[in-house]
Amino acid sequence: MKKTIQLHFDKQFITPFKSREDAFSYIGHKVQDRTALIIDEFPYIIEENPSVKSLLQHAIDHSWKNKNIFLILCGPSVSVMKNEIMEEKVHCMIAKPQPWK
């Protein structure tokens, strides 16, 4: 994730972020236009480090507040996404998996 973020905004990899909080802050400073940020495997990330939810919420409330960021959180477990994200009363929509037709 860290390398991809810097390559997207700066077209080069500078140095690893010290923390996820630094990465979220960096995104807030760099976003100028409408930007989609996709975080895949979110349930595994918060299982490894539950504080990521709070760090992400802080970024949304502060450094991303007046930015046009479309955040997409992906994960294989709808129940985990629903329980872990919706329990915070965050304004979001959950797309339920649909069978292929």
C-alpha positions as CSV (number, residue, x, y, z in Angstrom):
1,M,0.0,0.0,0.0
2,K,2.7,2.5,1.0
3,K,4.6,2.3,-2.2
4,T,1.5,2.4,-4.4
5,I,0.3,5.6,-2.7
6,Q,3.5,7.5,-3.3
7,L,3.8,6.2,-6.9
8,H,0.3,7.5,-7.6
9,F,0.8,11.0,-6.2
10,D,4.5,11.6,-6.7
11,K,5.3,9.2,-9.5
12,Q,8.2,7.9,-7.4
13,F,8.8,6.0,-4.2
14,I,10.4,8.2,-1.6
15,T,10.5,6.4,1.7
16,P,8.1,4.1,3.7
17,F,5.6,5.8,5.9
18,K,6.3,5.4,9.6
19,S,2.7,4.5,10.3
20,R,-0.8,4.1,8.7
21,E,-1.7,7.4,10.2
22,D,1.1,9.0,8.3
23,A,-0.1,7.3,5.1
24,F,-3.7,8.6,5.6
25,S,-2.4,12.1,6.4
26,Y,-0.2,12.0,3.2
27,I,-3.3,11.1,1.2
28,G,-5.2,14.0,2.7
29,H,-2.5,16.5,1.7
30,K,-2.0,15.1,-1.8
31,V,-5.6,14.7,-3.0
32,Q,-6.6,17.6,-5.3
33,D,-9.3,16.1,-7.5
34,R,-11.9,13.5,-7.0
35,T,-10.1,10.4,-5.9
36,A,-11.2,6.8,-5.3
37,L,-9.3,5.1,-2.5
38,I,-9.8,1.4,-2.4
39,I,-8.6,-0.6,0.6
40,D,-8.9,-4.3,-0.1
41,E,-8.9,-7.0,2.6
42,F,-10.1,-4.5,5.2
43,P,-11.3,-7.2,7.7
44,Y,-7.8,-8.7,7.8
45,I,-6.2,-5.3,8.3
46,I,-8.4,-4.5,11.3
47,E,-8.0,-8.0,12.7
48,E,-4.2,-7.5,12.7
49,N,-4.6,-4.0,14.1
50,P,-8.0,-2.9,15.4
51,S,-6.8,0.7,15.8
52,V,-6.8,1.2,12.0
53,K,-10.6,1.9,12.2
54,S,-10.0,4.8,14.6
55,L,-7.0,6.1,12.5
56,L,-9.1,5.9,9.4
57,Q,-12.1,7.7,11.1
58,H,-9.7,10.4,12.3
59,A,-8.3,10.9,8.8
60,I,-11.9,11.1,7.4
61,D,-12.9,13.7,10.1
62,H,-9.8,15.8,9.8
63,S,-7.3,15.6,6.9
64,W,-9.9,14.3,4.4
65,K,-12.7,16.5,5.7
66,N,-12.9,18.9,2.7
67,K,-11.5,16.5,0.1
68,N,-13.4,14.7,-2.6
69,I,-12.3,11.2,-1.6
70,F,-14.5,8.2,-2.4
71,L,-13.5,5.5,0.1
72,I,-14.2,1.9,-0.8
73,L,-13.5,-0.7,1.8
74,C,-13.4,-4.3,0.5
75,G,-13.5,-7.6,2.2
76,P,-14.6,-11.2,1.8
77,S,-16.9,-11.3,4.8
78,V,-20.0,-9.1,4.5
79,S,-20.8,-9.8,8.2
80,V,-17.4,-8.6,9.4
81,M,-17.7,-5.5,7.2
82,K,-21.2,-4.8,8.4
83,N,-20.5,-5.4,12.1
84,E,-17.1,-3.7,12.2
85,I,-17.9,-0.7,10.0
86,M,-21.6,-0.1,10.7
87,E,-21.2,-0.5,14.4
88,E,-19.4,2.9,14.3
89,K,-22.5,4.5,12.7
90,V,-20.3,5.6,9.9
91,H,-22.1,7.0,6.8
92,C,-21.4,4.3,4.3
93,M,-23.1,1.9,1.9
94,I,-22.4,-1.8,1.8
95,A,-22.7,-3.6,-1.6
96,K,-23.8,-7.1,-1.0
97,P,-22.3,-9.8,-3.2
98,Q,-24.5,-10.6,-6.2
99,P,-24.5,-14.0,-8.0
100,W,-23.1,-14.0,-11.6
101,K,-25.9,-14.2,-14.1
